[in-house]
Amino acid sequence: MLETVNKYALKGEVLIGADFNACALDDRNFEEAILRGAWFKSAGLRRANLKYADLRDSYMQRAKLVGVRAFGAQFTNAKMEFVDFTGASLEHCDFRGANLIGADFTNA
């Protein structure tokens, strides 16, 4: 399993179906990355840059997206039960069809 990832290596990358389950990805730059169907269950993405990222059909149950910057990100049909979006910037995101049961949007 991937445990740590370089902060700058993922901008614009195509990582369809990648497995980031339980990874520490805080402060990482996923801007414009294509992450369709990727797995982020229980991953830490605090303060990550997800600007314009494509996360359609991704699995993000119980992920920590505290303070994430996700302007224009696509979360269509994502599984996002109990995701923590506390303090996140989510302008112009697409959550159509996403499962957000129990998600925390405090101060988002």
N, C-alpha and C positions, 0 to 999 in steps of 0.2 A: 504494500500500500504506500502511496505517496504521502509522506509526512510533512515535508516542507517544500515550498516552491519559491523560486526567485521572484522578488517583487515586481520585476519589469518584464519577465519572460512571456507573459500571457496576453498582452495587449494585442487585439486583433487575431489571435490564434483560433484555429478551428479545432475544437476538442469535443466533438459530438460523442455523447455517451461516456465521457471520461468519468472515472471513479475518484471522487474527492471525499468520500465518506469519512467523517471524523477527522478530517485534516485541519490543521491550523493555517488558515489563509488570511489572517488579519492583515489589513493594510495593502493587500495585493491589488494589482491593476489588471482588471479583466475588461477594460474599455473596448467596445466593439468586438469582443470575443464571441464566437459561435459555440455555444455550450448546450445545444439542443439535446435533451435526453440525458444530460449529465447527472451524476449522483453526488449530492451534497448533504446527505443525512447526518445530522449532529455536527456539521462542520462549523468552524469559526470563521466568519467573514466580516468581522468587526472593521468598520471604516474602509471596507474595500471599495474600489471604483468599478461599478457595473454600468457605467454610462453607455447606453445603446447596446448593451450585451443582449444576445439572443439566448434566453433560458427557457424557451418553449419546451413543454413536456419534461422538464427537469424534476428531480426528486430532492426536495429540500427539507423534509420533515425535521423539526426541532433544530434547524440551523440558527446560528446567531448572526443576524445581519444588523446589529446595533450600529447606528451611525453610518450605514452604507450610503454611498452616493450612486443612485440608480436612474438618473434622468433618462427617460426614453427607453428603458429596458423592457424587454418582452418576456412576460411570465405566463403567457397563454398556456392553459391546461397543465400548469405546474402543480405538483403535489407539495403543498406548503403548510401542512398542519403544524400548529404550535411553533411557527417561525417567530423569532423575536426581531421586529423591525423598530425597536425603540430608537427614537431620534433620527430615523432614516430620512433621506431626501428621495422622494418617490414621484416627482413631477413627471407627467406624461408617460407613466408606465402602463403597460397593458396587462391586466390581470384577468381577462375574459376566460372563463372556464376553469380558473385556478381553484384548488381546494385550499381555503384559508381558515378552516375550522381551528379555533383556539389561537390564531395568530395575534400578536401583540403589536399594535400600531401606536403606542403611547408616544406623544410628541413627534410623530412622523409627519 
